[in-house]
Amino acid sequence: MEERTPNRLIHEKSPYLQQHAYNPVEWYPWGEEAFARAKAEDKPIFLSIGYATCHWCHVMERESFEDEDVAALMRSTVVAVKVDREERPDLDMLYMSFCQAMTGQGGWPLNVVLTPEGRPFFAATYLPKESSFGRTGIKELLERLYVVWSTNRQDVNASASQLFDAVRAQLETPAGTASLDIASLEAAGSALAASFDAEHGGFGGAPKFPSPHNLLFLLREWRRTGEKATRDMVTHTLTAMRNGGIWDHLGGGFHRYATDTRWFLPHFEKMLYDQALLAMAYTEGYQATGREDFKQTARDIFAYVRRDLTGPDGLFYSAEDADSEGAEGTFYAWTTAQIREILPKDDAALFVDAYGMTDAGNWVSEATGQATGVNIPFLPVPLDQFAVSRGLAPEAVAARLARCRETLLAAREKRVRPLCDDKVLTDWNGLMLAALAKAARAFGDAALAEQARQAAVTLLAAMRQPDGRLRHRLRQGEAAIPGLLDDYAFLAWGLLELYQAIGDPAWLNVATELAQTLLDHFAVPEGGFSLIADDAESLIVRQRVFFDAAIPSGNSVAFWLLMALFRLTGRQAFQEGAQVLSRAAAAQVASHPAAVSFLLCGVSELLAPAAEVTVSGRTGAPDTTALCTALAGQYLPEVLVRFETADAPATARVCRAGACLQPVATPDALLAVLQK
């Protein structure tokens, strides 16, 4: 076997960059060395951004970046730079903005060609090796770029400058005077209702994304308005996703998105942030409805994360790949023959029937329209309905199928597993802390609370520096990359939820310190927060993002965080920061209200109206615990809890808009006050 020579990526910690470390392409990591060479050799930068579990990134690597001819062409025409979007979301968001401005779309792999000063003049997503069916191949692109760069430099620079000015103006829009109010909430609710799929749940058509922050917003709007139809959109979506193929019925956890409208055929990668946000949605769905299946789904998500996405130190890994053995979904798909070989005859027949399997395969190829011979487990009808339709007892069927799933999962574990991206990201770990703490409180589960507490201790020890500043990424013992807006906002959110769950003021104190760092180092004159700190690496634009994507934007979470901390601590600077942020975001909300649904979660809570409850008593005493349990058992997103230790019988005092009522001593009295 021929020994391959590594490129400069061999020294990087990112699993994604390591995947490309033996490409014949002369890759550089992002940094001054690459830009210095581009300037010295008068070449453009070919910037390629992706992530370790990205299917089309793998395809492009196999087709092009492992090809000697492509590599030779790249060496002669460009300086090649590889970036892991999860390590450097600031670079990804920045250059994705340019890609969307140039092409009207985005995605990964993201390929952008830059001047040696970092200004883009070409952008595309996946590029095949050769041009075909109207899609330009990378070889033809590189040849064209060489000609244009060599002969029309003035036009290239003018185009790059014009694009830069346009995108910068969009990103640096100053704050106005408009405010976020009930009209903003109603506009977002109407937009989501208009795009709601009444048959299958979810919003829009294929591909269909879970978008849990939309569900969290709608639940808050139901709480604020009492409109049953608003809650029904959430419950229908949560039920449909749990029954669909997007849910891993054997191992738990959600795949990234469905390629169809009915949640059947997933894109198979599993992301930590999806697990965290969906666990929150199912937890709050349980609080709002009392449905045990929602509660169990959240628990099953946590079980999956604990088994497959948790390191020995208790911190949470980033993702699992969609591909294994060179193909997408291989790890998760089954033939009926495999099911019959593993399970007893009667159980196999029951499982195949219940989970919508056929001998021909229920997975139909998008390319050919033909059945593939393999199946994705899903529930065509809920299990209780399935049992009744066949004259069987639902409880007995559920127990039998649970045993079948355990047996099949054990068999599946012997397969070649997809790659696990084992880097630890501060922001995504913050989301999982928030999810665990929310569920611990809602379910009265001390084990989940302790898991969150231990992870918080370990994460802060690894990622928080002596000066209080955070690092973004941890892998193989190395904490690196200065913390970004999302790291501070999401981790502070997780710690604030942990405080709500266990009442230890230490977590409130750390959340407060992290929020103060946001004000000190991330606030921008235009209002809101930049993705990078004021003392971080200088980029061509200091970017500010309000729109939510797969996860809520850092500004959306920061708004909720600052208002929550103001309500708990009374620090005026937090309220002022949130107000300036809301004015800066108002224009974005007006143009696309449903695209900032998590920001509007905070607005909805404030207008519910918000309430603060101070629980005072002996820590762990039955009367204190009873008051806390009463609060946790209800869906009260607008309520925040303060904890005071007192050597006296427990009481709870409710405050709204700065006015406090007389303390009450019983759970019933407390809930009666809150429901007024």
ABEGO torsion letter per residue (X at the ends): XBBBBBBAAAABABAAAAAAAABABBBBBBEAAAAAAAAAAGBBBBBBBBBAABAAAAAAAAAAAABAAAAAAAAAABBBBBBBAAABAAAAAAAAAAAAAAAGBBEOBBBBBBBAAGBBABBBBBBBABBBGGBBBAAAAAAAAAAAAAAAAAAAAAAAAAAAAAAAAAAABBBBABBBBAAAAAAAAAAAAAABBAAAEEBEBOBBBAGAAAAAAAAAAAAAAGBAAAAAAAAAAAAAAAABAABBAAAEEBBABBABAAGABBBABBBAAAAAAAAAAAAAAAAAAGBAAAAAAAAAAAAAAAAAABBAAGBBBABBBABBGGBBGAAABBBAAAAAAABBAAAAAAAAAAAGBBAAEABBBAAAGBBAGBBBBBBABBAAAAAAAAGBBAAAAAAAAAAAAAAAAAAAAABBBBBBBABBBAAAAAAAAAAAAAAAAAAGBAAAAAAAAAAAAAAAAAABBAAGBBBABBBGGBBBEBBBAAAAAAAAAAAAAAAAAAGBAAAAAAAAAAAAAAAAAABBAAEEBBABBAABBBBABBBBBABBBABBBAAAAAAAAAAAAAAAAGBAAAAAAAAAAAAAAAAAAAABAAAAAAAAAAAAAAAOBBBBBBBBEBBGBAAAAAAAAAAAABBBAABBBBBBBBBBBBBBBBBBGGBBBBBBABAAAAAAAAAX
